[in-house]
Structures are given as structure tokens and as C-alpha cells.
Amino acid sequence: MTTTSTHPLTSTPEDRALKAKHAALWASGDYPAVADEVVGTLGGILVETVDVQPGQRVLDVAAGTGTSAVPAARRGATVTATDLTPELLDVGRAAVTDDDLPLTWQTADAEALPFEDAAFDVVLSCIGVMFAPHHQQAADELVRVCRPGGSIGVLSWTPEGFIGQLFATMKPYAPPPPPGASPAPLWGRADHVRELLGDRVEDLVARQQTLRVDRFASGAEFRDYMKRNYGPTIAVYRFLAPDPAKVEALDADLAALGDRFLQGGAMDWEYLLVTARRT
């Protein structure tokens, strides 16, 4: 029985180096603060939309600090939370005060999950699997570990929404992506997700929704928060550090982006929530 991805990319030195870089990126700054203070409610929205039931075997892929895994376990499901970055799992594990929750934390690569075929009734990922560099490989793994008739739920930022535009704003300042890597916000396009999952799923429903964020009073405040806490933004600024003029230009662009989206003291961050059933 297949227990892990057999894709050759997962076994190359280049891919191992890339994954180590990704893990370090999400360990930099303070992503747990972002999850707790800004985006944490999305996990519960995903769990509620999929309608996780007591007794189900649930896998949360690229779980971070467990914003989907914890509410799923509190519904009575038996949950495994996986992430490439063990530091995030450590934060999630330490924050759980329900000692009897049926919840396991495990370091794992979304593109090479260490589980048997059809091992789970529900497979979830909330703004997580979208950051795996090889989209088809990651989608194949989501499908592989879900049992026939089981549910798949993925929540991702859209390209046109605020976080998609954050990445678009940073792109001219960032180093070129590694060969074969796809832009993360493509997971926020329903046609892209349909193509990734193909005829291996049915009853696919794509919902475009927004997260209301009232944490920031100005674009500059948003920019400074992300510079301190958000790994991808930190990585771009580190890359630009030898060039103060580019740092200044990115500072201005990110503040302008935040101001453009601020309306009445709040921002709407658009995301796509996709649910489907494994055929």
C-alpha cells in the first residue's frame, strides 16, 4: 500500500533544500501572532463549512498552529495536524488546554504526506497548502490520503484579494522563485483548484468570501506589523537589506497597499473556500 508520495521531486537535494528554506521562512518572525490576532477565525469557518463530525478521522495539512485542527478536535473528531515547520506545531500544542482532545501534532511535508492511501475521512487545509511550491503534487496528496466518499476542504487567499495583492506588491522586490514553483494565490482561483483535483472529486463547491480585519489603523501600521511577524514579508526585506533605496520603495508600496484597502477603519481580505467529495 502506498504510504507516501512517490513523486521524484520530494527526493532530490534541491527539493529538500527548498523545503528547509520554507520551514525556516515560516519559523521567522511571529506567525503565531498573525494566526492569533488576525486570521485565526478562518480555521473555524473551514471546519464549520465542511461540517466535521464526531468520530471522523481528520487531517489538517499545513496546519500551522492548528486553527482548523483544534476546532475540528473540539467537535469530537480524531485529528492529526501536520506542518513543515515544527516550531508552529509546538506553539499550537502548547496553547491547547483541553488535555483530552483527540489531537496529534506531526511534522510533515504537504507534498509527501507520511500516511496511507484513504487514511482520513476529512482532509483540510486553511491558508496552508497554498504555500506548497508544487501545486499539483500537493493536490495529489490531499486526494490520495482522503477515503472515497470523504471530504476535502481548502481555504486560500485569492490573487485579487488583499493578501494576493500583498504578494503581487512584493514580487518585483523578491528573489526569483525556484524552478517549477507556482504562485501561492493561484489556489484562490476556483478553475485552478478544479484543474488540480480533476475528476477525482465531485460535488465541488467554491465560495468566495471575505475576512473582516480591523486590526490596523493605517497602511503603515499594517506594513510594520507584517515586517515584524510575517515570514514571507520578512524574507523579502532580508533580501533587500543591502539596497536601502529598494527598502524605502517597498516601504512606500506596502503602506499604499494597506491604505488602498482600508475603508472605515477595516479591511476585507478575500479568500476562496473550496469543498469537494472524493470519488
N, C-alpha and C positions, 0 to 999 in steps of 0.2 A: 504494500500500500504506500502511496506517495505521502511523505511526511513533510517535505519542504519543497520550495521552488527548485526546479532543475534548470532554470534559465542560466546560461553561461555568464551573464553579466555579474551575477552575485558571487562568482568565484574568482574574478580577476583582481589582481593587485590594485588596479586603477579604481575599481568599484569599491573595494574595501577602504581605500584611502578617501574616496568621496564620502562614504558613509561615516567615516570617523570625523571628517570635516563637518558634516551635517550635525552629528551628535554634539560636537563642541559648539557649533553655532547656537543651538537651542539651549545649551547649558550656560551660555554667556548672558550677561545682563541679569534680568529677573523676570523671566516669562511667567513664573507662578504668580507674580503680582498682576500681570496683564490678565491672566486667567481669572484671578480672584476679583479684581477691581473693575474689569471692563467686559470680558467676553464669556464669563463663566456660565451665564444663564443659557447659552446656546446648547450645552450638553443636555440639559433637562428638556429643552424643546425637541431635540432629536429623539430622545428616549420616549417622550410622550407621543410624538408623531408616529414612530414605529410601533408604539403600544407594547413595550416589553412586558412579558407576563411572568408571574411567579413560576419557578422551576425551569425556565428556559436556560439553555447554555448560551451565554452571550460573550462575544469577543469584541473588545474596543481596540481598534487598530490606530496606532499613533495617538495614544490616549493622553499624552502629556501628564497633567496632574490628576486626571480622572474625572473631568467634568461630565462625561457621559457614563463612565463606569460606575461611579458612586451612586447616582440616582437609579441606574439600572439594578444595582445590587439591592438598593433600598426598596425596590419593587418586589424583591424576592427571587430575582434571577441569580444564577450562578455565573459570575463574571470573571473573565480574565482580561486585565488591562495590560497592553503591550506598548512599548515605545522604544525608539532607537536611543533615546537619551535617558540613562538610568537616573540622573540627578532629578529629572522631572517626576519620575515614578517615586523616588524617595520622598519628595515633598508631598505627593498625593497620599502615599502610605501613612506618613506621619500625621497628616491632617484628619484622617478617619478616626473618629472617636467611637464608632459602633464596632466593638471588638468581635461581635458575632456575625458581621457581614460576610456573605459568601463571595469574597473578592480576593483574587490573586493578582499580584503585580509581577510582570516578567519583561525583561529587556528582549526586544526582537525587532527585526528589520521588516517593514511593511512589504518589501519586495521579496522576502524569503521567509515566510512565517513558519515557525517550527511546530506545526500542527498537522494532524492527519486530514485527509480529504473529508469533507462533510462533517467536521467535528462540532460545529456550532449550529444552533437554531437561529441565531441572530448575529449579524456582523455589522458593527457600527464604526464610523469614523467622523469626528467633529473637528473641522478645520485642522485635520491632521494628515491623512493620507494624501491630500492635495499637494503636500510638500515633498513627497517621494519623487525623485527626479525622473523615473521611468514610468510613465502613467500606465501603459498597457500592462507592464509587469505587475504593478501594484493592483490594478483592477483584476487581473487574473487570479491573484492571491485572495482577494476578497471573495471572489466567486468560488474558488476551489475549496475553501475551508467552510463554506456555508452548505448545509444539507439541502437536498432537493425539497422544495416547498418552504424553505426557510426565508427569512427576511434580511435584506441588505439596506442600510440607511447611511447616506453620506451627506454631510453638510460642508459646503465650501464657499469661500468668498468669490464673488463674481468679478470678471475683469472690469466691468463698468462701474462697480460699486467702489466705496471709499478705499478699502484695503487693496483691491485690484489697482486702483489709481495710485496708491502709495507705491506699489511695486513698479508701476509704469514710470512714476516720477524718479524713482531711484535707479532705474535701469541704465540710463546714459552715464551714470557715475560709477556703476558697479563693474567688477571684472566680468569678462565674457563667461557665460555658463559652460559647464563641461559638455563635451560632445554627447549627443543623444538625450540630453536633459530637456524636458518640456516645461514651459511656464506654469507655475502652480495655479494661477487663477483660471486656466482652461477647465479645471474641474468645476468651475462655476457656470459653465455653458452646458445646457441640457443636451444639445446634439453631440457634444464631445463625450459626455458620460454615456449616452445611449450607444455610441460607437464603441467605447471601451468595453461595455458589458455585453453588447451584442444580443444574440438570440439565446444566450444562456440564462437570461432573466425574462420575466413577464410582469405585467401589471405595473410597469414603471410609471411613477408619478413624479413630476418635477415642480417644486413650489419655489417661487422667487419671493423672498421676504426680507425684512429689514430688522436690524438690531438698533434700538434707540440708545445712543451714547451721550450722556450729559456730564461726562467727567471733566471736559476741557472747556475753559472759558475763551481760549483763543487758539489760532493755528500754531503760534509759537509755543504755547504750553503743551499742545499735543506733540509737536516735534521734539521738545526736550524730554518729554516722558518716554517716547519711543527710543530716543538716543540713549537713555539710561537703561531701558528694560527689554527692548525687543531685539532678539538676536539678529534677524536679517538687517535691520537698520544699523545696529552696532557694527556688523561686518562691513557694510558699505563705508561707514565713517572711518573704520580702521584702514581700509584700502586707500581712502583719500587722504589720510593723515599727512603724507609728505607734501601735499599740494593745498596750502591754505586758501587759495583762491577758489578751488573747487569745493572745499568745505563750506566756504561762505555762500557760494552759489546754491549748494544743496540745502543749506540752512534756509535760505530765502524761498526756495521752491517748496520745501515741505511746510513752511509756515503758510505760504499762499494756498497750498492744497487744503490745509486744515481750515483756513478762513473761508475758502470757497464752499466747503461742505457744511460749515456752521450756520444754522438757521435757528434763531430764537434760543440760543444757548445750548443747542444739542445738534448732534449729527445722526444721520441714518446710514448705517453700514449694511449694504445689501449682501445677501447670501442666497445660495441655491440649496434647497434641501431635496434630495432625491431618495425615494424609497422604491424598492422593487422586490420581487419574489423569485427565488432561484427555481429555474425549471427542473 
